Amino acid sequence: MSVRLVLGDSQWVRMAPHLPGKVGDPGRSGADNRLFVEAVLWLARTGSPWRDLPEIFGNWNSVFVRFSRWSRDGVWDRLFVAMADDPDFEYIMIDST
């Protein structure tokens, strides 16, 4: 199954430093942070339930648990604030049509 990814390399370079899992951060490595963020964007874009997440993104339940943990820990809020200061991210829209 082919899945359309939405993050360009230049966008990812600006986002990555604001996410957990960097070298020197406590806990697990974030080697798959980009794929995880793409999974969340796919869900937001399609409006699909978690269980319909394509296998290319990994186990849907693992993605859900990580999403919940990042939500609880304020990762998404911090990322939004950091990206809102960047003129290229001033307006971000997700259209599921």
C-alpha positions in Angstrom: 0.0 0.0 0.0 1.3 3.4 -1.0 0.8 6.2 1.5 1.3 9.8 0.7 3.6 11.6 3.2 3.3 15.3 3.8 6.4 16.5 5.6 9.1 17.9 3.4 12.7 17.6 4.5 13.0 21.4 5.2 9.8 21.2 7.4 11.2 18.2 9.3 14.5 19.9 9.9 12.7 22.7 11.7 10.4 20.4 13.7 12.8 17.7 14.8 14.7 19.7 17.5 11.4 20.4 19.4 10.6 16.7 19.8 11.6 14.2 22.5 14.1 11.5 21.7 17.2 13.5 20.6 20.7 12.4 21.6 21.1 13.5 25.2 17.4 13.4 26.0 16.3 11.0 28.8 14.4 7.9 27.7 14.1 6.2 24.3 15.6 7.3 21.0 13.3 9.2 18.6 14.7 7.6 15.5 11.2 7.1 14.1 9.8 10.5 15.2 9.3 11.5 11.6 7.3 8.4 10.7 5.2 8.8 13.9 4.4 12.5 13.1 3.5 11.4 9.5 1.1 8.8 11.1 -0.6 11.5 13.2 -0.9 13.8 10.2 -2.3 10.9 8.1 -5.0 10.3 10.8 -5.8 14.0 11.0 -5.9 14.3 7.2 -8.1 11.2 6.6 -10.3 11.3 9.7 -9.8 7.5 9.9 -10.0 5.6 13.2 -6.8 4.5 14.8 -7.4 0.9 13.9 -7.3 1.8 10.2 -3.8 3.3 10.4 -1.8 1.7 7.5 0.8 -0.8 8.7 3.6 1.3 7.2 3.3 3.5 10.2 3.6 0.6 12.7 1.1 -0.9 15.1 -1.9 1.4 15.5 -2.1 0.8 19.2 1.6 1.7 19.7 1.1 4.9 17.7 -2.0 5.7 19.8 -0.2 5.2 23.1 2.7 7.4 21.9 0.2 10.1 20.7 -1.5 10.0 24.1 1.8 10.2 26.0 2.9 13.2 23.9 -0.5 14.9 24.4 -0.3 14.3 28.1 3.3 15.6 28.3 2.6 18.8 26.3 4.8 17.8 23.3 2.2 18.9 20.7 1.6 22.2 22.5 5.3 23.0 22.6 5.7 22.0 19.0 2.8 24.2 17.9 4.2 27.2 19.8 7.7 26.7 18.4 6.4 26.4 14.8 4.0 29.3 15.1 7.0 31.6 15.4 8.2 30.3 12.0 6.7 32.3 9.1 6.5 29.2 7.0 4.3 27.6 9.7 2.2 30.6 10.5 -0.8 29.0 8.8 -1.1 25.3 8.8 -4.3 23.7 7.6 -5.2 20.0 7.2 -7.9 19.3 4.7 -9.4 15.8 4.7 -11.4 16.3 1.5 
